[in-house]
């Protein structure tokens, strides 16, 4: 049997955190309204599970993005070591092999809709 999932409940559950006193608040710091507290208290187990599943997916995507950024940094680091301090990623890519440039391009497209990734220089 399929459970009814109210998207507004799931969205609200995903926007909850606790303040220093343990009160539920929005991530931006706003307190919950009375209506929002009622919505949270009416959440079904299926809605809680849907929120947990969405959070797990988001965490997985963030981990994948972090790994991709780290790979871009690892590819670029040896070239940045050869370049002046004010060099850009374009300067580093000009020194890369065709395969490395292709990998960076593929990673960038996967990370952002426009393929632009800002990667801090290695320290």
C-alpha positions as CSV (number, residue, x, y, z in Angstrom):
1,X,0.0,0.0,0.0
2,X,1.3,3.4,-0.9
3,X,1.5,6.0,1.8
4,X,0.4,9.6,1.2
5,X,3.4,11.9,1.4
6,X,2.6,15.6,1.9
7,X,5.5,17.5,0.3
8,X,5.0,20.5,2.5
9,X,5.6,18.3,5.5
10,X,8.7,16.7,4.0
11,X,10.0,20.1,3.0
12,X,9.5,21.5,6.5
13,X,11.1,18.5,8.1
14,X,14.2,19.1,5.9
15,X,14.4,22.7,7.1
16,X,14.4,22.0,10.8
17,X,17.3,22.3,13.2
18,X,17.5,23.0,16.9
19,X,18.7,26.2,18.6
20,X,20.9,26.2,21.7
21,X,17.9,25.7,23.9
22,X,16.7,22.7,22.0
23,X,13.8,24.4,20.3
24,X,13.0,23.6,16.7
25,X,13.8,26.4,14.3
26,X,14.3,26.9,10.6
27,X,17.9,26.7,9.3
28,X,17.8,30.4,8.7
29,X,17.1,30.9,12.4
30,X,13.4,31.8,12.2
31,X,11.3,30.2,14.9
32,X,8.5,27.8,13.8
33,X,5.0,29.3,13.6
34,X,2.2,27.6,15.5
35,X,0.9,26.3,12.1
36,X,4.4,24.9,11.3
37,X,4.6,23.2,14.7
38,X,1.2,21.6,14.0
39,X,2.5,20.4,10.6
40,X,5.6,18.8,12.2
41,X,3.6,17.1,14.9
42,X,1.2,15.7,12.3
43,X,4.1,14.1,10.3
44,X,3.5,10.5,9.6
45,X,6.2,7.8,9.7
46,X,6.2,7.7,5.9
47,X,6.8,11.5,5.7
48,X,9.6,11.3,8.2
49,X,11.1,8.4,6.2
50,X,10.7,10.5,3.0
51,X,12.6,13.4,4.6
52,X,15.3,11.0,5.9
53,X,15.7,9.5,2.4
54,X,15.9,13.0,0.8
55,X,18.6,14.0,3.3
56,X,20.6,10.8,2.6
57,X,20.5,11.5,-1.1
58,X,21.6,15.1,-0.5
59,X,24.5,14.0,1.7
60,X,25.5,11.5,-0.9
61,X,25.4,14.1,-3.7
62,X,27.5,16.5,-1.5
63,X,30.1,13.7,-0.9
64,X,30.3,13.0,-4.6
65,X,30.7,16.7,-5.3
66,X,33.5,17.0,-2.7
67,X,35.3,14.0,-4.2
68,X,35.0,15.5,-7.6
69,X,36.4,18.9,-6.4
70,X,39.2,17.1,-4.7
71,X,40.0,15.3,-7.9
72,X,40.1,18.6,-9.8
73,X,42.4,20.0,-7.2
74,X,44.7,16.9,-7.4
75,X,44.9,17.2,-11.2
76,X,45.7,20.9,-11.1
77,X,48.1,21.0,-8.1
78,X,51.3,19.9,-10.0
79,X,50.7,22.5,-12.7
80,X,49.9,25.3,-10.2
81,X,53.3,24.5,-8.6
82,X,54.9,25.5,-11.9
83,X,53.0,28.7,-12.4
84,X,53.1,32.2,-10.9
85,X,50.8,32.9,-7.9
86,X,48.3,34.8,-9.9
87,X,47.7,32.0,-12.4
88,X,44.2,30.7,-13.2
89,X,42.8,27.3,-13.7
90,X,42.9,28.0,-17.5
91,X,46.7,28.5,-17.2
92,X,47.0,25.1,-15.4
93,X,44.7,23.4,-17.9
94,X,46.9,24.6,-20.7
95,X,49.8,22.5,-19.3
96,X,47.6,19.4,-18.7
97,X,47.5,16.4,-21.0
98,X,44.5,16.0,-23.2
99,X,43.3,13.2,-20.9
100,X,43.6,15.4,-17.8
101,X,41.8,18.3,-19.5
102,X,39.0,15.9,-20.5
103,X,38.7,14.7,-17.0
104,X,38.5,18.2,-15.5
105,X,35.9,19.2,-18.1
106,X,33.8,16.1,-17.3
107,X,34.0,16.8,-13.6
108,X,33.2,20.5,-14.0
109,X,30.1,19.7,-16.1
110,X,28.9,17.2,-13.4
111,X,29.4,19.8,-10.6
112,X,27.7,22.8,-12.1
113,X,25.1,23.5,-14.8
114,X,27.5,26.0,-16.5
115,X,30.6,23.9,-16.0
116,X,32.4,26.7,-14.0
117,X,34.1,25.5,-10.9
118,X,36.1,27.6,-8.5
119,X,38.8,25.6,-6.9
120,X,41.1,27.2,-4.3
121,X,44.8,26.9,-5.1
122,X,46.7,24.4,-3.1
123,X,48.3,25.9,0.0
